[in-house]
Amino acid sequence: MSDKKIPYKIYLEESEMPKQWYNVRADMKNKPAPLLNPATLKPMTAKELSTVFCDELVQQELDDKTPYFDIPVEIQDFYKMYRPSPLVRAYCLEKALDTPAKIYYKFEGNNTSGSHKLNSAIAQAYYAKKQGLKGVTTETGAGQWGTALSMACSYFGLDCKVYMVKCSYEQKPFRREVMRTYGANVTPSPSETTNVGRQILAKHPGTTGSLGCAISEAVETATSLEGYRYVLGSVLTQVLLHQSIIGLETKAALDKYNITPDIIIGCAGGGSNLGGLISPFMGEKLRGEKNYHFIAVEPASCPSLTRGRYAYDFCDTGMICPLAKMYTLGSGFIPSSNHAGGLRYHGMSSVVSQLYDDKLMEAVCVEQTSVFKAATQFARVEGILPAPESSHAIKVAIDEALKCKESGKDKTIVFGLTGTGYFDLVAYQKFNDGLMDDYIPTEDDLAVGFAGLPKVEL
């Protein structure tokens, strides 16, 4: 098909929106390892998980056999406010790079939260409301998940308590204020409001915090308040299930024009965007129907896939959450305070980790100055200021397109543009002022985190 027949933006009709989420675990030969009870080291039961998570979400978390889950009508109706999201042909970027590659990006920033996070936030809020809960607690790093959840909770009339990583709380006050505008209570983490927060502050005075710290505080709060449950914006398999709508829409849009991608690229922090984008394509690969090259891109300052260990670890710094088998830097790992690009979680989704360990995908890490250089180049030619997280995928998409230029190969590249960067201008300012530098953990730095890995023998 001629390129001229492919529009800049490929939209699905409302009637073409997916009515089901896809569960990639159903097609995985090697299933992700189960969550373990940290006290007994036995697989977590539904009853045990239901003290922390909503009941229906627990069922989604544990089900690795059902390939499709119906999307409730109430969630479908909410999705219609900002979905289907466009699949954009990056003609201007292709021209600027002078590459024979064809580049597409799935843009998830067309909502107030500015990111893909709303896809799962509205689902989790819906199930909390359906269960009759008063509210939910959560953590947020860059603030996109907290913003999305505050919107979803406002829609369903739920209380929302957000523990925001302290450095982000200070660097991104505008995203914090969006959360408060939607009615959320936002606390910088670690804080003096929880036992685990006080313990972390006593052990690490002046710490800038981490997602692991914030998770611990959010879980403690949820389990100590009647009528509350904890919800998470990434890592969990239920989140990847909800985010599969990204990949399902992407595939439907590509199929509409008989386009088959060669390379699919996503930024990787906890795995929600990457897992959601690649799921239906990975399903085809697992079933032997098609073959794709998947690339997970993570920051060099928090390289869980490329330099982490595949082991059972705590999902939080306070070590009160279940153990998950994942590529991890250790629950005590805290990224350098100069790390401005998001994707700062110490571990990776068990689903993504298993797929990576099975060599079904590649992982690369990139320095943040190169990420912001790519973000700036993209913004100048494509007209969207990308979120720093998304810009990791942009950086590698550009790299792959330049490889095509060198080799003369005409490949089709698809990457996930998870959201906009308009609340990340402090980071952009540092880059523009030449004050941003790169920090890459030494082996000694990583050894500290690895030393805290729990001893699990199964």
Buried (B, 14 or more C-beta within 10 A) or exposed (E): EEEEEBEEEBBBEEEEBBEEBBBBBBBBEEEBBBBBBBEEBEBBEEEBBBEBBBBBBBBBBBBBEEBBBEBBEBBBEBBEEBBBBBBBBBBBBBEBBEBBBBBBBBBBBBBBBBBBBBBBBBBBBBBBBBBEBEBBBBBBBBBBBBBBBBBBBBBBEBBBBBBBBBBBBBBBEEBBBBBEEBBBBBBBBBBEBBEBBBBBBEEBEEBBBBBBBBBBBBBBBBBEBEEBBBBBBBBBBBBBBBBBBBBBBBBBBBEBEEBEBBBBBBBBBBBBBBBBBBBBBBBBBBEEEEEBBBBBBBBBBBBBBBBBBBBBBBBBBBBBBBBBBBBBBBBBBBBBBBBBBBBBBBBBBBBBBBBBBEEBBBBBBBBBBBBBBBBBBBBEBBEBBBBBBBBBBBBBBBBBBBBBEEEEEEBBBBBBBBBBBBBBBBBBEBBEEEEBEBBEBEEEBBEBBBEBBBEBEE
